[in-house]
Amino acid sequence: MTKGKFGLSLAAIAAIAFGFTVLRQPQSVLLVAGFALLAEKNEWLNRQVMQALLLTIVYYVADLVTEWIFGGLVWFFGWAKLYEAVIAMNKVNAFVSGALYIALIVLAVYAVLRV
């Protein structure tokens, strides 16, 4: 185990970044990435925390896009007074959001296992 300048294990710092990714804590991932980039200055650790940060960003962008799509459909079906379709779109949106979160967990666990 390689120790950093502050005596912390570099692999533990990377695992913490991915852990905060799974917990959907983007500010914490950003803080760990900032610590790694500014204080530790280790190339391997920088790559790992940047992967955690990019995984967080991709998750939130994908979640935002699906919310826009299904929110627009819910608005349209509500405007057209198709209330069963509104309920169906809300269920599909919840399913897609859950699938995105499961994909986030799988990718983060895979990344931690590779660390």
SELUM-285705 format. One record per residue: residue number from 1; x, y, z of N, C-alpha, C in turn. Coordinates in nm, 2 decimals. Last residue first. Layout:
BEGIN
<pt seq="NUM" n_x="X" n_y="Y" n_z="Z" ca_x="X" ca_y="Y" ca_z="Z" c_x="X" c_y="Y" c_z="Z"/>
...
***
This chain:
BEGIN
<pt seq="115" n_x="-0.93" n_y="-0.10" n_z="-0.80" ca_x="-0.84" ca_y="-0.02" ca_z="-0.72" c_x="-0.75" c_y="-0.12" c_z="-0.64"/>
<pt seq="114" n_x="-1.12" n_y="-0.28" n_z="-0.89" ca_x="-1.00" ca_y="-0.26" ca_z="-0.97" c_x="-0.89" c_y="-0.18" c_z="-0.90"/>
<pt seq="113" n_x="-1.31" n_y="-0.25" n_z="-0.70" ca_x="-1.25" ca_y="-0.38" ca_z="-0.70" c_x="-1.12" c_y="-0.37" c_z="-0.79"/>
<pt seq="112" n_x="-1.39" n_y="0.01" n_z="-0.76" ca_x="-1.33" ca_y="-0.01" ca_z="-0.63" c_x="-1.26" c_y="-0.15" c_z="-0.63"/>
<pt seq="111" n_x="-1.51" n_y="-0.04" n_z="-1.01" ca_x="-1.39" ca_y="0.05" ca_z="-1.01" c_x="-1.32" c_y="0.03" c_z="-0.87"/>
<pt seq="110" n_x="-1.73" n_y="-0.20" n_z="-0.94" ca_x="-1.62" ca_y="-0.26" ca_z="-1.03" c_x="-1.50" c_y="-0.17" c_z="-1.02"/>
<pt seq="109" n_x="-1.86" n_y="-0.02" n_z="-0.79" ca_x="-1.81" ca_y="-0.14" ca_z="-0.72" c_x="-1.70" c_y="-0.20" c_z="-0.81"/>
<pt seq="108" n_x="-1.93" n_y="0.16" n_z="-0.99" ca_x="-1.85" ca_y="0.21" ca_z="-0.88" c_x="-1.79" c_y="0.09" c_z="-0.81"/>
<pt seq="107" n_x="-2.10" n_y="0.01" n_z="-1.16" ca_x="-1.97" ca_y="0.07" ca_z="-1.21" c_x="-1.88" c_y="0.11" c_z="-1.10"/>
<pt seq="106" n_x="-2.31" n_y="-0.06" n_z="-0.98" ca_x="-2.23" ca_y="-0.16" ca_z="-1.04" c_x="-2.09" c_y="-0.11" c_z="-1.09"/>
<pt seq="105" n_x="-2.41" n_y="0.20" n_z="-0.92" ca_x="-2.35" ca_y="0.11" ca_z="-0.81" c_x="-2.26" c_y="0.01" c_z="-0.87"/>
<pt seq="104" n_x="-2.49" n_y="0.28" n_z="-1.17" ca_x="-2.39" ca_y="0.36" ca_z="-1.10" c_x="-2.33" c_y="0.28" c_z="-0.99"/>
<pt seq="103" n_x="-2.69" n_y="0.09" n_z="-1.22" ca_x="-2.57" ca_y="0.10" ca_z="-1.31" c_x="-2.46" c_y="0.18" c_z="-1.24"/>
<pt seq="102" n_x="-2.87" n_y="0.17" n_z="-1.02" ca_x="-2.81" ca_y="0.04" ca_z="-1.01" c_x="-2.69" c_y="0.03" c_z="-1.10"/>
<pt seq="101" n_x="-2.94" n_y="0.42" n_z="-1.12" ca_x="-2.87" ca_y="0.41" ca_z="-0.99" c_x="-2.80" c_y="0.28" c_z="-0.98"/>
<pt seq="100" n_x="-3.07" n_y="0.35" n_z="-1.36" ca_x="-2.95" ca_y="0.43" ca_z="-1.36" c_x="-2.87" c_y="0.42" c_z="-1.23"/>
<pt seq="99" n_x="-3.28" n_y="0.21" n_z="-1.25" ca_x="-3.19" ca_y="0.14" ca_z="-1.33" c_x="-3.06" c_y="0.22" c_z="-1.35"/>
<pt seq="98" n_x="-3.42" n_y="0.42" n_z="-1.12" ca_x="-3.37" ca_y="0.31" ca_z="-1.05" c_x="-3.26" c_y="0.23" c_z="-1.12"/>
<pt seq="97" n_x="-3.49" n_y="0.57" n_z="-1.35" ca_x="-3.40" ca_y="0.63" ca_z="-1.24" c_x="-3.34" c_y="0.52" c_z="-1.16"/>
<pt seq="96" n_x="-3.66" n_y="0.39" n_z="-1.47" ca_x="-3.53" ca_y="0.43" ca_z="-1.54" c_x="-3.44" c_y="0.49" c_z="-1.44"/>
<pt seq="95" n_x="-3.87" n_y="0.37" n_z="-1.28" ca_x="-3.79" ca_y="0.25" ca_z="-1.32" c_x="-3.66" c_y="0.29" c_z="-1.38"/>
<pt seq="94" n_x="-3.96" n_y="0.64" n_z="-1.28" ca_x="-3.91" ca_y="0.58" ca_z="-1.16" c_x="-3.82" c_y="0.45" c_z="-1.19"/>
<pt seq="93" n_x="-4.05" n_y="0.65" n_z="-1.54" ca_x="-3.95" ca_y="0.74" ca_z="-1.50" c_x="-3.88" c_y="0.69" c_z="-1.37"/>
<pt seq="92" n_x="-4.26" n_y="0.47" n_z="-1.54" ca_x="-4.14" ca_y="0.44" ca_z="-1.62" c_x="-4.02" c_y="0.53" c_z="-1.58"/>
<pt seq="91" n_x="-4.43" n_y="0.60" n_z="-1.36" ca_x="-4.37" ca_y="0.47" ca_z="-1.32" c_x="-4.25" c_y="0.43" c_z="-1.41"/>
<pt seq="90" n_x="-4.49" n_y="0.83" n_z="-1.51" ca_x="-4.42" ca_y="0.84" ca_z="-1.38" c_x="-4.36" c_y="0.71" c_z="-1.33"/>
<pt seq="89" n_x="-4.62" n_y="0.71" n_z="-1.72" ca_x="-4.49" ca_y="0.78" ca_z="-1.74" c_x="-4.41" c_y="0.80" c_z="-1.61"/>
<pt seq="88" n_x="-4.85" n_y="0.61" n_z="-1.59" ca_x="-4.75" ca_y="0.52" ca_z="-1.66" c_x="-4.62" c_y="0.58" c_z="-1.68"/>
<pt seq="87" n_x="-4.97" n_y="0.85" n_z="-1.52" ca_x="-4.93" ca_y="0.75" ca_z="-1.41" c_x="-4.83" c_y="0.65" c_z="-1.47"/>
<pt seq="86" n_x="-5.02" n_y="0.95" n_z="-1.77" ca_x="-4.94" ca_y="1.03" ca_z="-1.67" c_x="-4.88" c_y="0.93" c_z="-1.57"/>
<pt seq="85" n_x="-5.19" n_y="0.76" n_z="-1.87" ca_x="-5.06" ca_y="0.78" ca_z="-1.93" c_x="-4.97" c_y="0.86" c_z="-1.84"/>
<pt seq="84" n_x="-5.41" n_y="0.82" n_z="-1.72" ca_x="-5.35" ca_y="0.69" ca_z="-1.71" c_x="-5.21" c_y="0.69" c_z="-1.77"/>
<pt seq="83" n_x="-5.48" n_y="1.07" n_z="-1.80" ca_x="-5.42" ca_y="1.06" ca_z="-1.67" c_x="-5.36" c_y="0.92" c_z="-1.65"/>
<pt seq="82" n_x="-5.49" n_y="1.27" n_z="-2.03" ca_x="-5.47" ca_y="1.13" ca_z="-2.04" c_x="-5.40" c_y="1.08" c_z="-1.91"/>
<pt seq="81" n_x="-5.52" n_y="1.54" n_z="-2.09" ca_x="-5.61" ca_y="1.48" ca_z="-1.99" c_x="-5.61" c_y="1.33" c_z="-2.01"/>
<pt seq="80" n_x="-5.32" n_y="1.68" n_z="-2.22" ca_x="-5.42" ca_y="1.61" ca_z="-2.30" c_x="-5.53" c_y="1.54" c_z="-2.22"/>
<pt seq="79" n_x="-5.18" n_y="1.76" n_z="-2.00" ca_x="-5.24" ca_y="1.87" ca_z="-2.08" c_x="-5.35" c_y="1.81" c_z="-2.17"/>
<pt seq="78" n_x="-5.07" n_y="1.52" n_z="-1.93" ca_x="-5.16" ca_y="1.59" ca_z="-1.83" c_x="-5.24" c_y="1.70" c_z="-1.91"/>
<pt seq="77" n_x="-4.91" n_y="1.47" n_z="-2.15" ca_x="-5.03" ca_y="1.38" ca_z="-2.12" c_x="-5.12" c_y="1.44" c_z="-2.02"/>
<pt seq="76" n_x="-4.73" n_y="1.68" n_z="-2.11" ca_x="-4.81" ca_y="1.67" ca_z="-2.23" c_x="-4.93" c_y="1.58" c_z="-2.21"/>
<pt seq="75" n_x="-4.61" n_y="1.62" n_z="-1.86" ca_x="-4.68" ca_y="1.75" ca_z="-1.88" c_x="-4.78" c_y="1.74" c_z="-2.00"/>
<pt seq="74" n_x="-4.50" n_y="1.37" n_z="-1.92" ca_x="-4.61" ca_y="1.38" ca_z="-1.81" c_x="-4.69" c_y="1.51" c_z="-1.83"/>
<pt seq="73" n_x="-4.32" n_y="1.44" n_z="-2.11" ca_x="-4.43" ca_y="1.36" ca_z="-2.15" c_x="-4.54" c_y="1.36" c_z="-2.04"/>
<pt seq="72" n_x="-4.15" n_y="1.61" n_z="-1.95" ca_x="-4.22" ca_y="1.66" ca_z="-2.07" c_x="-4.34" c_y="1.58" c_z="-2.11"/>
<pt seq="71" n_x="-4.06" n_y="1.41" n_z="-1.77" ca_x="-4.14" ca_y="1.53" ca_z="-1.72" c_x="-4.21" c_y="1.59" c_z="-1.83"/>
<pt seq="70" n_x="-3.92" n_y="1.25" n_z="-1.94" ca_x="-4.04" ca_y="1.20" ca_z="-1.89" c_x="-4.12" c_y="1.31" c_z="-1.82"/>
<pt seq="69" n_x="-3.71" n_y="1.44" n_z="-2.01" ca_x="-3.79" ca_y="1.36" ca_z="-2.11" c_x="-3.92" c_y="1.32" c_z="-2.06"/>
<pt seq="68" n_x="-3.61" n_y="1.53" n_z="-1.77" ca_x="-3.67" ca_y="1.62" ca_z="-1.87" c_x="-3.76" c_y="1.55" c_z="-1.96"/>
<pt seq="67" n_x="-3.52" n_y="1.29" n_z="-1.65" ca_x="-3.63" ca_y="1.37" ca_z="-1.59" c_x="-3.69" c_y="1.47" c_z="-1.68"/>
<pt seq="66" n_x="-3.32" n_y="1.22" n_z="-1.84" ca_x="-3.44" ca_y="1.14" ca_z="-1.83" c_x="-3.56" c_y="1.21" c_z="-1.75"/>
<pt seq="65" n_x="-3.15" n_y="1.43" n_z="-1.78" ca_x="-3.21" ca_y="1.42" ca_z="-1.92" c_x="-3.33" c_y="1.33" c_z="-1.91"/>
<pt seq="64" n_x="-3.08" n_y="1.38" n_z="-1.51" ca_x="-3.14" ca_y="1.51" ca_z="-1.55" c_x="-3.21" c_y="1.50" c_z="-1.69"/>
<pt seq="63" n_x="-2.95" n_y="1.14" n_z="-1.54" ca_x="-3.07" ca_y="1.15" ca_z="-1.46" c_x="-3.15" c_y="1.27" c_z="-1.49"/>
<pt seq="62" n_x="-2.73" n_y="1.21" n_z="-1.69" ca_x="-2.83" ca_y="1.11" ca_z="-1.74" c_x="-2.96" c_y="1.12" c_z="-1.67"/>
<pt seq="61" n_x="-2.61" n_y="1.39" n_z="-1.51" ca_x="-2.65" ca_y="1.44" ca_z="-1.64" c_x="-2.76" c_y="1.34" c_z="-1.70"/>
<pt seq="60" n_x="-2.55" n_y="1.22" n_z="-1.29" ca_x="-2.64" ca_y="1.33" ca_z="-1.27" c_x="-2.69" c_y="1.39" c_z="-1.41"/>
<pt seq="59" n_x="-2.37" n_y="1.03" n_z="-1.42" ca_x="-2.50" ca_y="0.99" ca_z="-1.36" c_x="-2.60" c_y="1.10" c_z="-1.35"/>
<pt seq="58" n_x="-2.16" n_y="1.20" n_z="-1.50" ca_x="-2.24" ca_y="1.13" ca_z="-1.60" c_x="-2.37" c_y="1.08" c_z="-1.55"/>
<pt seq="57" n_x="-2.07" n_y="1.28" n_z="-1.25" ca_x="-2.12" ca_y="1.38" ca_z="-1.34" c_x="-2.21" c_y="1.31" c_z="-1.45"/>
<pt seq="56" n_x="-1.98" n_y="1.04" n_z="-1.14" ca_x="-2.08" ca_y="1.12" ca_z="-1.07" c_x="-2.15" c_y="1.22" c_z="-1.17"/>
<pt seq="55" n_x="-1.78" n_y="0.98" n_z="-1.32" ca_x="-1.89" ca_y="0.89" ca_z="-1.31" c_x="-2.01" c_y="0.96" c_z="-1.24"/>
<pt seq="54" n_x="-1.61" n_y="1.19" n_z="-1.28" ca_x="-1.68" ca_y="1.18" ca_z="-1.41" c_x="-1.79" c_y="1.08" c_z="-1.40"/>
<pt seq="53" n_x="-1.53" n_y="1.13" n_z="-1.01" ca_x="-1.59" ca_y="1.25" ca_z="-1.04" c_x="-1.67" c_y="1.25" c_z="-1.17"/>
<pt seq="52" n_x="-1.40" n_y="0.88" n_z="-1.06" ca_x="-1.51" ca_y="0.89" ca_z="-0.97" c_x="-1.59" c_y="1.01" c_z="-0.99"/>
<pt seq="51" n_x="-1.20" n_y="0.96" n_z="-1.23" ca_x="-1.30" ca_y="0.86" ca_z="-1.28" c_x="-1.42" c_y="0.87" c_z="-1.19"/>
<pt seq="50" n_x="-1.06" n_y="1.13" n_z="-1.06" ca_x="-1.12" ca_y="1.19" ca_z="-1.17" c_x="-1.23" c_y="1.09" c_z="-1.24"/>
<pt seq="49" n_x="-0.96" n_y="0.94" n_z="-0.88" ca_x="-1.06" ca_y="1.03" ca_z="-0.83" c_x="-1.13" c_y="1.11" c_z="-0.95"/>
<pt seq="48" n_x="-0.78" n_y="0.80" n_z="-1.06" ca_x="-0.89" ca_y="0.73" ca_z="-0.99" c_x="-1.00" c_y="0.83" c_z="-0.94"/>
<pt seq="47" n_x="-0.60" n_y="1.00" n_z="-1.14" ca_x="-0.68" ca_y="0.93" ca_z="-1.24" c_x="-0.80" c_y="0.86" c_z="-1.17"/>
<pt seq="46" n_x="-0.49" n_y="1.07" n_z="-0.90" ca_x="-0.56" ca_y="1.17" ca_z="-0.97" c_x="-0.65" c_y="1.10" c_z="-1.08"/>
<pt seq="45" n_x="-0.36" n_y="0.83" n_z="-0.83" ca_x="-0.47" ca_y="0.87" ca_z="-0.75" c_x="-0.55" c_y="0.98" c_z="-0.82"/>
<pt seq="44" n_x="-0.16" n_y="0.83" n_z="-1.03" ca_x="-0.25" ca_y="0.72" ca_z="-1.02" c_x="-0.38" c_y="0.76" c_z="-0.94"/>
<pt seq="43" n_x="-0.02" n_y="1.07" n_z="-0.97" ca_x="-0.08" ca_y="1.05" ca_z="-1.10" c_x="-0.19" c_y="0.94" c_z="-1.09"/>
<pt seq="42" n_x="-0.06" n_y="1.27" n_z="-0.69" ca_x="-0.01" ca_y="1.14" ca_z="-0.73" c_x="-0.09" c_y="1.11" c_z="-0.86"/>
<pt seq="41" n_x="-0.11" n_y="1.50" n_z="-0.53" ca_x="-0.04" ca_y="1.51" ca_z="-0.65" c_x="0.02" c_y="1.38" c_z="-0.70"/>
<pt seq="40" n_x="-0.22" n_y="1.57" n_z="-0.27" ca_x="-0.14" ca_y="1.45" ca_z="-0.29" c_x="-0.06" c_y="1.45" c_z="-0.42"/>
<pt seq="39" n_x="-0.34" n_y="1.83" n_z="-0.31" ca_x="-0.25" ca_y="1.80" ca_z="-0.20" c_x="-0.16" c_y="1.68" c_z="-0.22"/>
<pt seq="38" n_x="-0.49" n_y="1.85" n_z="-0.55" ca_x="-0.41" ca_y="1.97" ca_z="-0.50" c_x="-0.31" c_y="1.93" c_z="-0.39"/>
<pt seq="37" n_x="-0.61" n_y="1.60" n_z="-0.61" ca_x="-0.54" ca_y="1.68" ca_z="-0.71" c_x="-0.45" c_y="1.79" c_z="-0.66"/>
<pt seq="36" n_x="-0.71" n_y="1.52" n_z="-0.36" ca_x="-0.62" ca_y="1.44" ca_z="-0.43" c_x="-0.54" c_y="1.51" c_z="-0.54"/>
<pt seq="35" n_x="-0.88" n_y="1.73" n_z="-0.29" ca_x="-0.77" ca_y="1.70" ca_z="-0.20" c_x="-0.66" c_y="1.62" c_z="-0.28"/>
<pt seq="34" n_x="-1.05" n_y="1.72" n_z="-0.51" ca_x="-0.97" ca_y="1.84" ca_z="-0.49" c_x="-0.85" c_y="1.81" c_z="-0.40"/>
<pt seq="33" n_x="-1.17" n_y="1.47" n_z="-0.46" ca_x="-1.09" ca_y="1.50" ca_z="-0.58" c_x="-1.00" c_y="1.62" c_z="-0.57"/>
<pt seq="32" n_x="-1.30" n_y="1.53" n_z="-0.22" ca_x="-1.19" ca_y="1.43" ca_z="-0.22" c_x="-1.11" c_y="1.44" c_z="-0.35"/>
<pt seq="31" n_x="-1.48" n_y="1.73" n_z="-0.32" ca_x="-1.38" ca_y="1.76" ca_z="-0.21" c_x="-1.26" c_y="1.66" c_z="-0.21"/>
<pt seq="30" n_x="-1.63" n_y="1.58" n_z="-0.50" ca_x="-1.55" ca_y="1.69" ca_z="-0.55" c_x="-1.44" c_y="1.73" c_z="-0.44"/>
<pt seq="29" n_x="-1.75" n_y="1.40" n_z="-0.33" ca_x="-1.66" ca_y="1.35" ca_z="-0.43" c_x="-1.57" c_y="1.46" c_z="-0.48"/>
<pt seq="28" n_x="-1.90" n_y="1.58" n_z="-0.18" ca_x="-1.80" ca_y="1.51" ca_z="-0.12" c_x="-1.70" c_y="1.45" c_z="-0.22"/>
<pt seq="27" n_x="-2.08" n_y="1.67" n_z="-0.38" ca_x="-1.99" ca_y="1.77" ca_z="-0.31" c_x="-1.87" c_y="1.69" c_z="-0.25"/>
<pt seq="26" n_x="-2.22" n_y="1.44" n_z="-0.45" ca_x="-2.13" ca_y="1.50" ca_z="-0.54" c_x="-2.03" c_y="1.60" c_z="-0.48"/>
<pt seq="25" n_x="-2.32" n_y="1.17" n_z="-0.33" ca_x="-2.28" ca_y="1.29" ca_z="-0.26" c_x="-2.18" c_y="1.36" c_z="-0.35"/>
<pt seq="24" n_x="-2.42" n_y="0.90" n_z="-0.37" ca_x="-2.48" ca_y="1.02" ca_z="-0.44" c_x="-2.45" c_y="1.15" c_z="-0.36"/>
<pt seq="23" n_x="-2.30" n_y="0.68" n_z="-0.28" ca_x="-2.39" ca_y="0.74" ca_z="-0.19" c_x="-2.46" c_y="0.87" c_z="-0.25"/>
<pt seq="22" n_x="-2.13" n_y="0.63" n_z="-0.49" ca_x="-2.24" ca_y="0.54" ca_z="-0.47" c_x="-2.34" c_y="0.60" c_z="-0.38"/>
<pt seq="21" n_x="-1.95" n_y="0.84" n_z="-0.44" ca_x="-2.02" ca_y="0.84" ca_z="-0.57" c_x="-2.14" c_y="0.75" c_z="-0.55"/>
<pt seq="20" n_x="-1.84" n_y="0.77" n_z="-0.20" ca_x="-1.92" ca_y="0.89" ca_z="-0.20" c_x="-2.00" c_y="0.90" c_z="-0.33"/>
<pt seq="19" n_x="-1.69" n_y="0.55" n_z="-0.30" ca_x="-1.80" ca_y="0.53" ca_z="-0.20" c_x="-1.89" c_y="0.65" c_z="-0.19"/>
<pt seq="18" n_x="-1.51" n_y="0.68" n_z="-0.46" ca_x="-1.61" ca_y="0.59" ca_z="-0.53" c_x="-1.72" c_y="0.56" c_z="-0.43"/>
<pt seq="17" n_x="-1.36" n_y="0.81" n_z="-0.26" ca_x="-1.42" ca_y="0.88" ca_z="-0.37" c_x="-1.53" c_y="0.80" c_z="-0.44"/>
<pt seq="16" n_x="-1.27" n_y="0.59" n_z="-0.11" ca_x="-1.36" ca_y="0.68" ca_z="-0.05" c_x="-1.43" c_y="0.77" c_z="-0.16"/>
<pt seq="15" n_x="-1.10" n_y="0.47" n_z="-0.30" ca_x="-1.22" ca_y="0.40" ca_z="-0.26" c_x="-1.32" c_y="0.49" c_z="-0.19"/>
<pt seq="14" n_x="-0.90" n_y="0.67" n_z="-0.30" ca_x="-0.98" ca_y="0.64" ca_z="-0.42" c_x="-1.10" c_y="0.57" c_z="-0.39"/>
<pt seq="13" n_x="-0.81" n_y="0.65" n_z="-0.04" ca_x="-0.87" ca_y="0.78" ca_z="-0.08" c_x="-0.95" c_y="0.75" c_z="-0.21"/>
<pt seq="12" n_x="-0.71" n_y="0.39" n_z="-0.04" ca_x="-0.83" ca_y="0.42" ca_z="0.05" c_x="-0.89" c_y="0.55" c_z="0.01"/>
<pt seq="11" n_x="-0.50" n_y="0.41" n_z="-0.21" ca_x="-0.61" ca_y="0.32" ca_z="-0.25" c_x="-0.73" c_y="0.36" c_z="-0.16"/>
<pt seq="10" n_x="-0.33" n_y="0.57" n_z="-0.06" ca_x="-0.39" ca_y="0.62" ca_z="-0.18" c_x="-0.50" c_y="0.54" c_z="-0.23"/>
<pt seq="9" n_x="-0.35" n_y="0.61" n_z="0.29" ca_x="-0.34" ca_y="0.52" ca_z="0.18" c_x="-0.40" c_y="0.57" c_z="0.05"/>
<pt seq="8" n_x="-0.20" n_y="0.89" n_z="0.44" ca_x="-0.32" ca_y="0.82" ca_z="0.41" c_x="-0.29" c_y="0.73" c_z="0.29"/>
<pt seq="7" n_x="0.01" n_y="1.06" n_z="0.49" ca_x="0.01" ca_y="0.93" ca_z="0.56" c_x="-0.12" c_y="0.85" c_z="0.53"/>
<pt seq="6" n_x="0.03" n_y="1.28" n_z="0.34" ca_x="-0.03" ca_y="1.30" ca_z="0.47" c_x="-0.05" c_y="1.17" c_z="0.54"/>
<pt seq="5" n_x="0.14" n_y="1.19" n_z="0.10" ca_x="0.21" ca_y="1.29" ca_z="0.18" c_x="0.16" c_y="1.30" c_z="0.32"/>
<pt seq="4" n_x="0.04" n_y="0.84" n_z="0.10" ca_x="0.05" ca_y="0.97" ca_z="0.04" c_x="0.13" c_y="1.06" c_z="0.13"/>
<pt seq="3" n_x="0.15" n_y="0.50" n_z="0.06" ca_x="0.10" ca_y="0.61" ca_z="0.14" c_x="0.13" c_y="0.74" c_z="0.07"/>
<pt seq="2" n_x="0.06" n_y="0.21" n_z="-0.10" ca_x="0.14" ca_y="0.33" ca_z="-0.11" c_x="0.07" c_y="0.44" c_z="-0.02"/>
<pt seq="1" n_x="0.08" n_y="-0.12" n_z="0.00" ca_x="0.00" ca_y="0.00" ca_z="0.00" c_x="0.09" c_y="0.12" c_z="0.00"/>
***
